[in-house]
Amino acid sequence: MTRVYLTTPGSRISKYRRSLDTLLKQRQHLSISSQLPAVLRPAHQQSCDTGARCFSLTRVMSCLKNNLVAMDLLVLLLLCTVSPVRGYRSGLVIDSCEDMHLHRSGLSPQTAPSPFTVTTEHKRYRLGEDVKVELQGPVSTPFTGFLLEAREVGNETPVGSFAIPAGAAKLLTCSQRPNSAVSHRSGFNSSYIQVTWKSEPSRDIKGVQFRASFVQNSTTFWVNVTSPVLTFTNRRAARSAVKSAGSISSASCGVTKVCFSQPPNCDPAVSSSCYFMSAMMLPGGTAVRYEMTGPNEGYIAFGFSADQIMGNDDIYVCGVNSNGQAGVQHMYSTGRSKPETRPLGNVYNVTTSVQNGVISCSFTTTNVISIQGTSGFNQSYYLLFVHGPTSSGQIKFHTDDFSSNKAINIYSPLAVGNGDFPDIMKAHGALMLIAWMTTASLGMMVARYLKKMAKGKRMYNKDLWFVVHVAVMCLTVAATIIAFILAFSYAQDWSGGAHPVLGCLVMILSLIQPIGALLRCGPQHHLRYLFNWTHFLNAVAIKSLAVAAIFTGLDRIDSDDGWLMKVMGGFLAWEVLFIIMLEVHDWIVKHRDGTADQMESALLRGDGCLIIVYLLGNLCFLVALLVGIGQK
């Protein structure tokens, strides 16, 4: 802080004030005598009138003497009217240790509430324990100087000792106690600083309160800004610095912090299956408190991105290290490859937990969000969240990810929802659903139960049932190929989890099925049974894998109540029920007495009616699922 350095000892000021009184009397006498006729004035006054000439040495000395008196008078006036201002640009404010006041004549501290605050990491402390103390204010109103002390409640003597970041502040000796106070260094101008205070291990100190004086500029300052009282505890058991997952909750979401979760709006304090992160801008606008928690596979991570696709993202990871403990890492992704590890930077107040199958991390940082082309807390970013396994402390490819539905600014608290499911992926899901829950099922039922329908009718020199079966199954394979291409064109890489593995197996077996059918032997060939069994078993395998792939895909986009999964479960149960009914009906008809024509007629009527009812229900389930996917 730049100050005016004018200091005058009290005895000298008193002397000059007495001299000033004498000079003022002389001035008054001169004013009276100036009104007399020139002939009645003293000789030395006559010689110094305007226009007069001083020829003798006596007269010259008299003029100089009068001018020097006037100059002395001017200097004395300045010395006695200017308020002594003592500046401490270097932070050496030892004479303020006792009362925390800035010793200035004529200047008083502000009476309005201070925009600057003093806060502590905990509400309790033990002997010899480190306590983080934060001084902060609005980012638009930095403070240029400060003085901080810790005092026992009801006592005016500093207690404990401070430790400070290198170069950020200066330690002072107050009341003959080394490092018992902290002040600014020359050129300080900031809205945030953190220091560490340690109580004295040899004393049984009671409640402690931190006091600070803040200087905003040369005329504006606050004195004795206090923190909440730290309560002393004498418990021998160390207080754990690790918070459990239950300490992270959705409380204050949209009020003081930005929240993002999967399933949407879940509360990690209630559900252990909730993936959750929050960001809260601290007073002063230079530090953010982050929280993240979720089921423990190995790691969870959130990132800030310019879009909803991974790549060029600023990431924080909460992962299990090789010792089985959770830790925080700072990373940056440059593309689809493994993110690059960055220095953790200015991260403090870190708390971690791995218990009951849940991993959680909380920390405060002044690291500015920085991605390619954009940086700063006051910018808007999409939120990304991923989770996956670790190996020897190293993160592996994530098993799942989700993104926010809009860009957010962490200065504006809100509970942000998940991103809209991309239309291209909605089309992928819809095609797979239609292919393997409707057209494939219809093709299989026609081949197994309706071979006798339209007996004698042929198309393209083939039985009608065969033409229908081939057409429907070709449509199924074509839909599968298109859905497969859509998924990979969107992801542009191999994503984690079981879903892509199942999808690839379905695609491969779907291509093998028609190729095998084209290479089949004739109906009367003695090895025809090998083709029949291979074709049947491959169809069952594809159907089973496709159903599993659909379930895992729906699980990725389903809501917290699991509506899509429930409908899909009903869809599958409906199909299984009618397959059982068709098999039972055929077994009963075949074991009933009657002619071949009667048996064939009964099979066609019964199977035809069951398949029609099945298709009606199938379409209802299909439409419900398609609508559900479209709304995601």
Disulfide bonds with the S-S distance in Angstrom:
Cys48-Cys63 2.38
Cys97-Cys174 1.79
Cys253-Cys259 1.94
Cys266-Cys274 1.94
Cys318-Cys361 1.96
